[in-house]
Amino acid sequence: MSPLLQKNKFPLTWVEVDLNILKKNLRAVRSVVRESSAGILAVVKADAYGHGMLRVSAALWEEGVRFFGVATIDEALVLRKSLPKAAILVLGCFHPTQLKDYISKKITPTISGMEDAMLLSRALKSIRKFPVHVKIDTGMGRLGLPYQQAGDFFKKIQSLPGITIEGVYTHFSSADDESVTPTHTQLKIFEDCLKKIRALGVKPKYIHAANSMGVLRFKEAHFNLVRPGLVLYGLKSSPRAKLPNGIRPILSWRARISFLKKFTCGQTVSYGRTHKILKNTLIATLPVGYSHGYRVAFSNRASVIVRKKRCPVVGRVTMDQILVDVGRISGVKRWEGVALIGGRGAQAITAQDLAGLAGTIPYEIVCGIHSRVPRIYKK
Ligand SMILES: *Cc1c(COP(=O)(O)O)cnc(C)c1O
């Protein structure tokens, strides 16, 4: 938690995370994987995409999730303290100096090649059977062993003491793409690798490939473990993507009106005077700005929900404050709460909507809500 967070004070902006909806989303994902009876590895990297790793993973643990994915050893160590019995896979790479933490805290590393495997084997000393997951690059072009080397690699790794291949996985570059071809191509390559691996007598306990959109769109990619992140948070990766019924965002972002002022025709608002008042109105100040993750790109484009109605953000977003024209709402009061992300039905503002305004993806919007915005949990 950010040291800037002053607990027990009345927050003027906060994020509300609904753990009940999270659990419903998990159930919806489970019903998608029912046929394949794949297990779930919940991806909670980047502080659970800004939602708060510890509370999110504790809620998922209560629902029977036993496997979690994080990006770094630091995240893994924090999670280990709160869930001593969970399986934790670090999806990112490790530095040799981190191996002692992996080993002593039973954190599962991702192995992307012989160099990784040898470093780990050496660090294991007399330890036998330390589980690892090997990642194969089948077209994502990021971490992972080039698939062409899979045969050789699995031959060699078997003679390395200490290492047990518990999992083999890959990652899709285009699971949310309109075209299914890139994913089918990756799946074919992955299946070929699995054949080679099995022929060598390696029988990993877990085979996995699917991120959220992979889970929802490609049943043949479920294998026996899936790695959803985004969909658990009730978000979709693009406007075109479809979510199963019952999956809803779990995060809303709120703020209180910190100041109200009447503006008259001809006055201007904020840096650069990019917004000019054309009709007498009432402008609210909200104590949220780009330093909290409410981006400059939202200037004169986004809206916020005041008393269930959308009101436009006017003028440029500043470091710690934005301005909202609340002229259409009668009786607005200072300190009342509004929603920057949230609401239901036609008036709802989603992370996807904001991502569209900024030319980015919803992941970046929720991950970008600064840690000094307190997270409040609803159960
Ligand atoms: C982030 C990540 C996921 C989860 O992706 P979503 O699109 O959020 O479901 C799965 N696997 C890997 C390797 C990842 O890095």
The ligand as a Gaussian input file, in Angstrom:
#p B3LYP/6-31G(d) Opt

LIG

0 1
 C       -1.508000     -11.446000     -18.057000
 C       -1.444000     -12.846000     -18.481000
 C       -2.595000     -13.647000     -18.504000
 C       -3.981000     -13.102000     -18.244000
 O       -4.430000     -12.378000     -19.356000
 P       -5.896000     -11.776000     -19.454000
 O       -6.008000     -11.269000     -20.825000
 O       -5.971000     -10.701000     -18.431000
 O       -6.834000     -12.883000     -19.134000
 C       -2.434000     -14.986000     -18.807000
 N       -1.223000     -15.505000     -19.083000
 C       -0.101000     -14.758000     -19.089000
 C        1.205000     -15.381000     -19.419000
 C       -0.178000     -13.406000     -18.800000
 O        0.947000     -12.659000     -18.825000

